[in-house]
């Protein structure tokens, strides 16, 4: 939906905002739902409801109508949008009535027209939902119409209609059991049986009787850890190892500090087989430290893991050992598992019934010798180990396709609370980002984890063995998008350096903006901030973590526009929303945020009334249309630099011909919209030596050509270090699209700090003052020739720029402004 010139920037409307976001969503297939799931944003539903109906309903209005039996058949503007909304609502299931709301949306999409075939993604989800609510007639009807979904995993969805443990009226389980065994028979594995014993959960009645045993030469050590176990579940897991066809094994069970009341359970377990060895840890430290104890005590040529409530098929160890025998280039292998609950129901909303079993990893002894043990973390250390082993050994880890385990899915287990369809807890992301940086930037020999090693990995407090109950306290927390590495992130890093120099305790909080909706899930923070976190210079605090800060600075207001449904557990004495971008372009197009929405969201999410600080005068003019003192501060917070690190003394011109250049994103809003203006500023006739970094697709579109002019040298984004590129210029010339509102201009500041003469359009004078030269586009060539005719004039402009930078854009000037906020 195209923006119009009729929009009034003093009265931006939510309807127009939703139009603009819906346009983005239509361009990026699947990105909106993926982003909303990742961020647990309920408000993003409004984008789809708005775009999917002629009446431009909100999601709640649409929900009320459908749940009351209303008809929307004549109000459907975009059935794909409503189908996506149904999928999002069902997978999130965060609000009362979401199950029925999502179901009705998907039914509407399913029956929209006879010529429209519903994608398996939506049919599968609807069928899963109906099975879980025991509506088998409707589920069967849709399965009949979706043969592709019906065949998935040997027809497990239809077989669930016959599960005797969830449908007590069933008198036979033969149809269901035959289907369950298809997973095993497909790989020539012995089938399973379910013993008759109504007093025990079906999962704990699983048995299998292969027709052979193996007495191999290699000893396999299986390490199982348990903390305050359920005896029946533990017995099921232990017996599944003892009944392996591979008989030459030892089972090391580490009692992870369960306490004296559990000692009898472990004694009874130890009497099951002479191959069992019980080790009592002195106190509870979590699965992975307990595994390290077990690994250290192991004697086998191979070492394997086993969860205390899973079941391993009798042929699991045999097939894993045979795989490693046949694949000398593999350091280990894991197996797939059938995932189900205690009633052997394999249907989980949004999930497949079979997937890799992380705890099943079996490795060669030399892999343990080289990589050592697991990191000291209560969760997710098995994934880290899975990636570290190949890095250290240079060998790969295989995954056997065979479903050689059955994974018990308990809704309240230690790990399940960290996952949902399309979502994982931010602690998982933070941990992975930290250890991936460690893996990438550490020599292989230094990645061995043993009792004497110091590991430069930030373990989230939520996973920490020792810090779980400590509430961290900070002076300043910088909240924003820390995965990207552009102007906002570079500015925040400089601000962190400025505050750290003065002894302030600083942390970051990573948040995602719905505006940059992506289908893919990025985990890693940018490397400069992750390096500071891993080194302990900067901390990372999670959104739902109990913490305290004197000052919370949230950069980039659009983060708040379609924010998470959850309320933060951080307590902030003062909160600042740093506006580094205007709510829209100057003509009201491309609306990024509504000021009132973001202000209200901040109050609800963080429990404090925020103050707004513009990054520059142009943003201030925009915000003054909506805010006033004291909500809008009297001072700006422009970007800063360590000027001494950037400065480059110039004693001559680069060339007799002026060297003119710029760097920026390759985006149409970053370039002039008129070809004559563009050619005037960045000549194509060879009169200036023009150098561009960041790509040239946008300016070439303006010029109406695909060929880079011979007078231009074009570098890709970050092809050269920014300082090196800037040192190669005489003049940094930066002009943009006429509708663009530049909050500040990080690239401009970097050019000024490099000792380059900067030439800008006049509206930047309120930002940079005497640091730059200002001219209308048609006058720029004459200004350049004038300055290039007298090096004394050129040098004086550079000297003047340095004075301004010290006064307004230095670490000292920034710290003084922050101190105003900290002492307010």
FIGUZA-794876 format. One line per field, with one value per residue (C-alpha): x, y, z; residue number from 1. Coordinates in steps of 0.05 Angstrom, whole numbers, plus 5000, padded with zeros to 4 digits. Layout:
BEGIN
x = c(X;...)
y = c(Y;...)
z = c(Z;...)
i = c(NUM;...)
REM end
This chain:
BEGIN
x = c(5000;5035;5044;5011;5031;4967;4997;5007;5072;5042;4985;5013;4959;4964;4925;4980;5033;4999;4994;5070;5087;5039;5075;5141;5109;5083;5153;5184;5146;5139;5181;5126;5102;5174;5191;5127;5141;5213;5196;5130;5097;5021;5013;5044;4979;4946;4988;4959;4888;4891;4919;4874;4807;4773;4750;4822;4803;4850;4867;4824;4764;4770;4776;4714;4675;4695;4687;4617;4598;4605;4615;4674;4665;4650;4707;4766;4816;4876;4862;4937;4945;4888;4916;4983;4947;4913;4980;5012;4955;4954;5030;5034;4973;4987;4918;4852;4813;4873;4862;4792;4810;4868;4827;4770;4818;4851;4783;4762;4826;4817;4748;4760;4753;4753;4809;4855;4896;4917;4992;5012;5042;4973;4935;4985;4980;4904;4903;4952;4909;4845;4877;4903;4832;4804;4764;4781;4723;4746;4819;4801;4762;4821;4870;4826;4836;4911;4943;5013;5004;4969;5031;5081;5120;5081;5014;5027;4973;4916;4945;4936;4861;4874;4921;4890;4926;4894;4828;4807;4747;4793;4793;4854;4920;4943;4930;4965;5023;5034;5040;5086;5132;5137;5191;5233;5216;5234;5307;5305;5301;5265;5194;5171;5117;5077;5071;5003;5006;4954;4990;5049;5053;5054;5123;5151;5121;5162;5200;5237;5268;5320;5342;5417;5471;5540;5602;5649;5720;5711;5684;5629;5620;5549;5542;5474;5462;5403;5378;5321;5295;5227;5247;5202;5228;5300;5290;5262;5322;5373;5342;5342;5418;5427;5386;5430;5452;5522;5540;5610;5591;5592;5536;5561;5504;5521;5476;5478;5469;5398;5402;5398;5323;5341;5398;5353;5331;5403;5418;5362;5384;5455;5432;5401;5468;5541;5559;5528;5573;5541;5579;5552;5567;5578;5524;5479;5515;5473;5474;5537;5584;5555;5571;5642;5648;5622;5666;5728;5710;5697;5743;5712;5741;5675;5635;5560;5505;5435;5381;5350;5279;5290;5289;5343;5328;5367;5407;5426;5498;5511;5493;5531;5595;5588;5579;5644;5680;5658;5671;5741;5731;5678;5694;5624;5552;5483;5417;5347;5291;5216;5188;5125;5093;5083;5022;5063;5025;5072;5030;5059;5035;5085;5135;5155;5150;5223;5286;5359;5371;5425;5439;5452;5520;5572;5645;5713;5757;5808;5754;5745;5821;5826;5763;5756;5688;5626;5623;5597;5526;5459;5430;5451;5523;5509;5497;5562;5600;5569;5600;5666;5685;5691;5727;5780;5789;5778;5730;5655;5597;5546;5472;5443;5376;5350;5302;5345;5314;5246;5250;5202;5172;5153;5120;5154;5223;5285;5294;5222;5208;5261;5226;5162;5142;5188;5214;5271;5290;5339;5387;5397;5413;5460;5498;5505;5529;5582;5609;5608;5652;5698;5702;5717;5770;5807;5862;5839;5886;5858;5787;5800;5757;5787;5794;5853;5825;5798;5741;5725;5650;5594;5546;5478;5461;5399;5445;5499;5519;5538;5504;5431;5405;5446;5409;5459;5463;5487;5497;5475;5443;5443;5382;5376;5392;5460;5461;5472;5535;5520;5516;5472;5516;5581;5552;5532;5600;5634;5587;5603;5678;5667;5630;5677;5735;5700;5688;5614;5586;5553;5510;5473;5404;5391;5322;5294;5253;5192;5207;5266;5224;5264;5245;5313;5334;5399;5433;5501;5512;5561;5633;5657;5604;5610;5684;5671;5620;5666;5724;5680;5685;5611;5554;5493;5425;5364;5296;5262;5320;5315;5364;5372;5400;5405;5395;5365;5378;5336;5362;5316;5243;5214;5236;5178;5126;5108;5141;5140;5077;5117;5136;5209;5235;5288;5279;5305;5308;5307;5293;5313;5286;5341;5309;5361;5308;5247;5178;5172;5202;5188;5127;5096;5116;5150;5123;5169;5135;5079;5108;5048;5048;5122;5116;5059;5094;5157;5116;5081;5142;5193;5148;5177;5157;5211;5242;5258;5324;5335;5401;5401;5362;5323;5293;5279;5236;5195;5188;5167;5103;5085;5125;5145;5189;5202;5184;5228;5295;5325;5390;5408;5454;5493;5541;5611;5680;5748;5775;5848;5841;5808;5847;5893;5938;5939;5997;5977;5921;5913;5918;5918;5849;5802;5787;5714;5677;5625;5604;5534;5484;5463;5393;5354;5340;5415;5424;5398;5336;5353;5405;5430;5440;5476;5523;5537;5557;5593;5616;5619;5662;5729;5733;5737;5765;5701;5705;5644;5641;5578;5554;5527;5460;5419;5457;5461;5385;5381;5430;5389;5448;5476;5548;5592;5619;5693;5707;5681;5716;5665;5679;5631;5606;5665;5712;5762;5766;5726;5786;5829;5775;5766;5840;5841;5794;5803;5728;5671;5607;5542;5475;5413;5342;5303;5251;5302;5308;5377;5377;5450;5497;5548;5584;5591;5620;5671;5692;5701;5741;5787;5811;5773;5737;5663;5612;5538;5470;5452;5402;5460;5488;5446;5479;5552;5560;5628;5657;5632;5622;5550;5527;5468;5482;5495;5549;5588;5637;5656;5667;5712;5753;5760;5785;5830;5863;5892;5916;5917;5841;5833;5876;5840;5773;5802;5830;5763;5728;5772;5755;5681;5689;5725;5671;5608;5624;5676;5675;5677;5617;5576;5595;5572;5503;5497;5516;5457;5412;5445;5440;5370)
y = c(5000;5062;5122;5186;5259;5272;5245;5298;5286;5322;5271;5204;5151;5079;5058;5085;5053;4986;4997;5009;4949;4904;4925;4903;4837;4822;4831;4784;4719;4687;4740;4773;4708;4685;4752;4754;4684;4699;4763;4740;4801;4799;4868;4845;4807;4874;4881;4818;4832;4902;4879;4818;4854;4911;4940;4943;4907;4900;4830;4837;4863;4805;4757;4783;4778;4707;4681;4709;4672;4731;4725;4758;4726;4794;4829;4787;4830;4782;4710;4695;4747;4718;4648;4673;4706;4640;4605;4658;4658;4582;4577;4634;4617;4673;4702;4673;4645;4641;4567;4578;4643;4612;4550;4591;4633;4570;4539;4603;4599;4524;4534;4600;4574;4507;4530;4549;4492;4504;4496;4434;4481;4507;4442;4405;4457;4456;4380;4378;4428;4389;4324;4356;4381;4311;4334;4274;4280;4348;4327;4266;4308;4354;4296;4265;4328;4332;4267;4297;4313;4247;4209;4246;4201;4140;4172;4185;4239;4192;4137;4182;4173;4101;4115;4072;4111;4178;4149;4101;4076;4040;3965;3949;3984;3942;3996;4049;4005;3981;4054;4071;4014;4038;4086;4026;3974;4023;4017;3942;3954;3907;3932;3955;3924;3956;3913;3905;3943;3997;4020;4045;4100;4073;4103;4061;3997;4001;3937;3911;3843;3840;3772;3780;3806;3834;3821;3873;3885;3959;3979;4032;4077;4105;4164;4179;4235;4242;4293;4273;4224;4191;4119;4089;4136;4125;4049;4053;4092;4048;3983;4008;4013;3948;3913;3937;3886;3914;3879;3904;3968;4002;4047;4104;4137;4203;4221;4297;4314;4288;4284;4227;4215;4189;4143;4081;4093;4093;4031;3993;4016;3994;3923;3916;3897;3889;3936;3995;4043;4096;4160;4208;4281;4321;4371;4390;4428;4409;4356;4378;4381;4314;4288;4313;4271;4211;4223;4228;4161;4126;4072;4060;4069;4103;4148;4159;4197;4179;4223;4195;4194;4173;4103;4077;4024;3960;3968;4041;4031;3975;4019;4079;4039;4008;4077;4102;4039;4053;4128;4143;4216;4223;4238;4220;4209;4220;4188;4210;4201;4194;4250;4237;4247;4195;4169;4160;4215;4241;4303;4369;4434;4461;4404;4341;4274;4255;4295;4292;4269;4314;4270;4209;4233;4178;4199;4168;4170;4215;4266;4272;4275;4334;4373;4357;4361;4405;4478;4493;4511;4483;4484;4481;4457;4395;4438;4476;4410;4386;4445;4446;4374;4381;4447;4417;4351;4370;4313;4315;4289;4246;4238;4169;4172;4113;4131;4096;4130;4152;4220;4234;4304;4331;4400;4422;4394;4436;4450;4451;4519;4549;4529;4540;4538;4589;4614;4600;4636;4694;4659;4605;4657;4694;4631;4608;4676;4675;4606;4614;4675;4635;4578;4625;4667;4614;4567;4495;4472;4525;4499;4440;4445;4414;4432;4478;4515;4586;4592;4660;4647;4686;4636;4670;4678;4636;4578;4594;4544;4599;4664;4644;4680;4744;4805;4844;4920;4969;5043;5042;4989;5000;4966;4958;4914;4885;4834;4885;4924;4992;5064;5054;4997;5035;5095;5052;5020;5088;5109;5046;5060;5131;5107;5049;5098;5133;5070;5060;4990;4978;4923;4913;4884;4856;4871;4860;4911;4885;4934;4891;4828;4767;4695;4671;4671;4706;4686;4719;4789;4831;4812;4877;4875;4799;4807;4857;4811;4750;4790;4814;4887;4892;4849;4824;4828;4792;4824;4778;4777;4807;4865;4938;4996;5070;5086;5046;5075;5044;5064;5061;5074;5025;4968;4989;4993;4919;4898;4833;4815;4801;4852;4861;4842;4896;4955;5020;5083;5124;5105;5142;5130;5155;5175;5161;5160;5202;5170;5175;5209;5283;5271;5221;5160;5098;5106;5070;5085;5124;5164;5154;5078;5072;5117;5076;5010;5031;5049;4982;4940;4971;5002;5071;5134;5147;5211;5221;5248;5263;5246;5311;5375;5347;5292;5343;5383;5321;5299;5369;5357;5302;5315;5372;5384;5346;5284;5312;5334;5401;5370;5322;5262;5261;5206;5209;5183;5174;5230;5216;5145;5168;5231;5231;5292;5315;5354;5351;5336;5264;5285;5346;5323;5327;5259;5259;5203;5176;5112;5089;5033;5019;5046;5094;5140;5149;5179;5239;5222;5265;5243;5314;5328;5262;5275;5345;5318;5256;5272;5218;5258;5249;5320;5290;5224;5194;5137;5102;5048;5008;4989;5027;4996;5054;5110;5071;5064;5140;5147;5097;5050;4984;5003;5038;5102;5097;5158;5121;5071;5029;4986;4936;4945;4942;4921;4969;4989;5053;5095;5071;5090;5158;5172;5162;5221;5296;5311;5272;5294;5268;5285;5241;5233;5298;5263;5231;5255;5239;5237;5249;5217;5169;5165;5241;5242;5188;5229;5292;5253;5225;5295;5299;5361;5346;5380;5375;5403;5464;5428;5393;5459;5454;5386;5397;5472;5497;5427;5420;5462;5471;5483;5471;5414;5458;5497;5437;5432;5505;5497;5437;5474;5534;5493;5454;5517;5537;5484;5535;5544;5469;5459;5513;5478;5413;5447;5480;5413;5383;5438;5427;5352;5360;5406;5369;5298;5273;5223;5282;5317;5252;5234;5302;5291;5222;5248;5296;5236;5195;5251;5275)
z = c(5000;4976;5021;4999;5005;5044;5108;5162;5200;5260;5263;5241;5243;5266;5204;5159;5202;5194;5119;5116;5158;5119;5056;5087;5109;5039;5010;5062;5060;5128;5162;5203;5236;5249;5281;5323;5349;5365;5402;5432;5402;5405;5374;5308;5298;5282;5219;5190;5214;5185;5118;5114;5121;5082;5148;5173;5237;5295;5317;5380;5341;5292;5350;5385;5321;5305;5375;5378;5314;5267;5192;5157;5088;5056;5094;5069;5032;5035;5054;5058;5112;5153;5144;5170;5228;5245;5245;5289;5339;5346;5355;5404;5445;5494;5504;5527;5469;5422;5407;5381;5346;5308;5292;5261;5219;5191;5177;5140;5098;5087;5058;5023;4952;4917;4871;4928;4958;5029;5041;5081;5133;5152;5143;5187;5242;5241;5244;5302;5339;5327;5350;5414;5429;5413;5353;5310;5262;5237;5238;5196;5146;5134;5130;5076;5035;5048;5026;5031;5105;5117;5093;5136;5184;5161;5177;5250;5254;5233;5277;5337;5330;5353;5411;5467;5521;5503;5480;5535;5496;5447;5458;5416;5405;5345;5292;5332;5353;5282;5260;5319;5298;5226;5251;5273;5220;5165;5190;5204;5279;5325;5340;5408;5452;5507;5570;5602;5668;5680;5743;5703;5650;5579;5566;5623;5593;5529;5512;5452;5440;5385;5359;5371;5417;5403;5446;5416;5438;5451;5519;5515;5576;5582;5629;5659;5709;5756;5806;5851;5800;5792;5805;5751;5697;5719;5718;5648;5624;5659;5635;5564;5568;5604;5550;5493;5442;5453;5518;5531;5566;5634;5659;5703;5740;5774;5831;5824;5898;5904;5979;6030;6018;5948;5969;5971;5899;5876;5917;5885;5816;5830;5843;5773;5740;5758;5701;5739;5777;5821;5836;5887;5873;5937;5919;5861;5805;5744;5690;5655;5714;5734;5664;5672;5735;5697;5637;5682;5714;5648;5621;5553;5483;5468;5515;5507;5543;5565;5597;5660;5632;5559;5528;5482;5431;5445;5380;5393;5419;5369;5310;5337;5346;5277;5247;5278;5257;5185;5189;5214;5195;5248;5321;5344;5326;5355;5338;5322;5372;5370;5413;5454;5521;5575;5538;5475;5439;5385;5366;5389;5359;5309;5317;5279;5316;5302;5313;5337;5408;5437;5498;5454;5431;5429;5420;5413;5474;5439;5427;5502;5511;5462;5479;5552;5585;5584;5603;5673;5656;5678;5608;5534;5546;5504;5443;5456;5462;5397;5361;5399;5386;5310;5318;5365;5329;5257;5250;5241;5282;5246;5259;5248;5212;5252;5310;5362;5422;5448;5480;5537;5531;5599;5597;5661;5648;5657;5583;5558;5590;5543;5479;5442;5368;5334;5401;5448;5511;5503;5550;5498;5446;5492;5510;5439;5415;5470;5458;5382;5389;5435;5385;5327;5362;5403;5381;5379;5434;5480;5472;5517;5580;5642;5715;5701;5641;5641;5592;5562;5555;5586;5617;5627;5701;5687;5670;5720;5773;5822;5803;5794;5856;5849;5824;5782;5789;5736;5726;5653;5609;5534;5503;5428;5368;5384;5328;5273;5266;5236;5258;5320;5346;5333;5370;5430;5432;5434;5490;5528;5522;5547;5609;5623;5623;5680;5719;5707;5708;5641;5610;5545;5530;5461;5432;5363;5323;5286;5230;5208;5207;5184;5171;5194;5267;5279;5344;5346;5373;5333;5348;5380;5435;5444;5454;5510;5542;5538;5568;5626;5607;5594;5621;5585;5620;5593;5586;5637;5685;5755;5752;5773;5735;5749;5676;5618;5549;5494;5425;5365;5383;5331;5377;5422;5366;5363;5428;5467;5505;5568;5622;5639;5707;5704;5751;5721;5762;5698;5626;5564;5494;5449;5383;5330;5275;5259;5263;5187;5126;5119;5075;5124;5084;5113;5183;5232;5298;5332;5389;5435;5424;5441;5502;5530;5514;5551;5613;5613;5595;5642;5695;5689;5652;5600;5577;5503;5478;5404;5372;5334;5318;5259;5302;5357;5309;5293;5366;5387;5348;5399;5463;5508;5568;5614;5572;5517;5546;5530;5505;5449;5453;5388;5369;5396;5378;5410;5367;5382;5356;5292;5276;5216;5205;5133;5105;5031;4983;4961;4888;4843;4823;4884;4913;4932;4966;5013;5048;5068;5061;4989;5000;4957;5016;5025;4955;4916;4876;4815;4764;4750;4824;4833;4774;4801;4869;4845;4774;4722;4673;4710;4736;4807;4830;4860;4911;4940;4993;5009;4939;4880;4860;4886;4852;4787;4787;4793;4735;4695;4682;4706;4690;4742;4711;4694;4738;4800;4844;4881;4941;4972;5043;5091;5035;5067;5140;5146;5171;5113;5064;5095;5096;5021;5009;5006;5012;5042;5005;5035;5004;5009;4983;4992;5036;5083;5154;5180;5256;5262;5212;5240;5174;5174;5244;5225;5164;5206;5258;5204;5185;5120;5097;5099;5053;5070;5053;5095;5141;5175;5201;5264;5278;5261;5263;5240;5235;5163;5100;5075;5005;4958;4910;4850;4889;4914;4855;4862;4937;4925;4873;4919;4977;4931;4906;4974;5024;5080;5073;5070;5132;5171;5159;5185;5247;5261;5254;5307;5356;5347;5354;5421;5447;5424;5401;5450;5507;5556;5527;5527;5598;5624;5593;5623;5691;5686;5679;5733;5784;5765)
i = c(1;2;3;4;5;6;7;8;9;10;11;12;13;14;15;16;17;18;19;20;21;22;23;24;25;26;27;28;29;30;31;32;33;34;35;36;37;38;39;40;41;42;43;44;45;46;47;48;49;50;51;52;53;54;55;56;57;58;59;60;61;62;63;64;65;66;67;68;69;70;71;72;73;74;75;76;77;78;79;80;81;82;83;84;85;86;87;88;89;90;91;92;93;94;95;96;97;98;99;100;101;102;103;104;105;106;107;108;109;110;111;112;113;114;115;116;117;118;119;120;121;122;123;124;125;126;127;128;129;130;131;132;133;134;135;136;137;138;139;140;141;142;143;144;145;146;147;148;149;150;151;152;153;154;155;156;157;158;159;160;161;162;163;164;165;166;167;168;169;170;171;172;173;174;175;176;177;178;179;180;181;182;183;184;185;186;187;188;189;190;191;192;193;194;195;196;197;198;199;200;201;202;203;204;205;206;207;208;209;210;211;212;213;214;215;216;217;218;219;220;221;222;223;224;225;226;227;228;229;230;231;232;233;234;235;236;237;238;239;240;241;242;243;244;245;246;247;248;249;250;251;252;253;254;255;256;257;258;259;260;261;262;263;264;265;266;267;268;269;270;271;272;273;274;275;276;277;278;279;280;281;282;283;284;285;286;287;288;289;290;291;292;293;294;295;296;297;298;299;300;301;302;303;304;305;306;307;308;309;310;311;312;313;314;315;316;317;318;319;320;321;322;323;324;325;326;327;328;329;330;331;332;333;334;335;336;337;338;339;340;341;342;343;344;345;346;347;348;349;350;351;352;353;354;355;356;357;358;359;360;361;362;363;364;365;366;367;368;369;370;371;372;373;374;375;376;377;378;379;380;381;382;383;384;385;386;387;388;389;390;391;392;393;394;395;396;397;398;399;400;401;402;403;404;405;406;407;408;409;410;411;412;413;414;415;416;417;418;419;420;421;422;423;424;425;426;427;428;429;430;431;432;433;434;435;436;437;438;439;440;441;442;443;444;445;446;447;448;449;450;451;452;453;454;455;456;457;458;459;460;461;462;463;464;465;466;467;468;469;470;471;472;473;474;475;476;477;478;479;480;481;482;483;484;485;486;487;488;489;490;491;492;493;494;495;496;497;498;499;500;501;502;503;504;505;506;507;508;509;510;511;512;513;514;515;516;517;518;519;520;521;522;523;524;525;526;527;528;529;530;531;532;533;534;535;536;537;538;539;540;541;542;543;544;545;546;547;548;549;550;551;552;553;554;555;556;557;558;559;560;561;562;563;564;565;566;567;568;569;570;571;572;573;574;575;576;577;578;579;580;581;582;583;584;585;586;587;588;589;590;591;592;593;594;595;596;597;598;599;600;601;602;603;604;605;606;607;608;609;610;611;612;613;614;615;616;617;618;619;620;621;622;623;624;625;626;627;628;629;630;631;632;633;634;635;636;637;638;639;640;641;642;643;644;645;646;647;648;649;650;651;652;653;654;655;656;657;658;659;660;661;662;663;664;665;666;667;668;669;670;671;672;673;674;675;676;677;678;679;680;681;682;683;684;685;686;687;688;689;690;691;692;693;694;695;696;697;698;699;700;701;702;703;704;705;706;707;708;709;710;711;712;713;714;715;716;717;718;719;720;721;722;723;724;725;726;727;728;729;730;731;732;733;734;735;736;737;738;739;740;741;742;743;744;745;746;747;748;749;750;751;752;753;754;755;756;757;758;759;760;761;762;763;764;765;766;767;768;769;770;771;772;773;774;775;776;777;778;779;780;781;782;783;784;785;786;787;788;789;790;791;792;793;794;795;796;797;798;799;800;801;802;803;804;805;806;807;808;809;810;811;812;813;814;815;816;817;818;819;820;821;822;823;824)
REM end
